[in-house]
Amino acid sequence: MKGTHRFLILTSICTLALLFFNGINQNTAKKDKGLEPEETQTHESYKIKALKLPENLNLAGERVPVEINDVKERMERELLVNTYWQSNGILLIKRANKYFPLLEPLLEKYGLPDDFKFLALAESGFIDETSTAGAAGMWHFLKATGREYGLEINKNVDERYNIEKSTKVAAEYLKKSKKSLGSWTLAAAAYNAGNYGVSKRLKEQEVTTYYDVKLPDETERYIFRILALKEVINNPKKYGFVFEDEDLYNLKPTTTIKVDTAITNITRFAKQYNLNYKEFKIYNPWLRENKLNNKSRKLYEIKIPVN
């Protein structure tokens, strides 16, 4: 046993020595070829750069005062997060290409600045996911808010998922907030914190702008996240996002079918248009069940993709 023990120790020492000298030889060979050792090579090939803030940052034409130190730091934080969280960034760019063409004419129709498409993106990420507070749809409305503004929300139909109807409601809410608070920037902040919450803090702190008021942490980041998404998505290559047009997501053009009766089985209804249930729901996510009750004989508009 003692001889075996000595043999194992000698073998281990020889192995370590061999690995050590092999490492030295590899680094020496790299230097002879004009290469740096591994540590330096990694450092040289992957750099995390501080980002320069663009000039004339604005939300809906309202200037961002980056000369204020904390404003500059908060803006840099969101720009860095949205630049170096690369997987999320490229997904948002792909989804923006899918839904911005639907949103842009609706924003114009309902009198909202084009920049508010980035607010919708910041809210939902353009995915069908309900928040922990129960907010849903592209614009992330709570049930109470949606119903207050006339959206039908129940187990069978949830118009928070209807892009045109929910965008109309978002426009009404934001325009009302702007009239009350005085700017689009404060209206956007109120979309996150509520009109009362923002108004109360402005009065308490005797200030009049978003960039001067102390708000809850989430709302303090909210406007800067919207601004960062706007900057990165409008200038993707500047921030290192490289893609071809075919890499982006798209929706097919649709035609509208008007229905004022019940649909007892949406799966079978969809088959009439050569669609399965999943394909049908992509274009009509506001229908929450495999049927449309419609006891009141309401007129609904159903989207069918055009092949």
Protein Blocks (a to p, Z undefined) as FASTA:
>chain_A
ZZmmmmmmmmmmmmmmmmmmmmmmmmmmmmmnopacfklmmmmmpccddddddehiaeeh
iacdfkbmklmmmmmmmmmmmmmmmmlmmmmmmmmmmmmmmmmmmmmmnopafklmmmmm
mmnoopacddfkopacjkopafklmmmnopacdfkbccklpmklmmmmmmmmmmmmmmmn
opaklmmmmmmnopklmmmmmmmnopabfklpccdfklmmmmmmmmmmmmmmmmmmlnop
acdfklpccdddddddddfbdcfblklmmmmnopafklmmmmmmmbmbfcdfklnopacd
dddddZZ
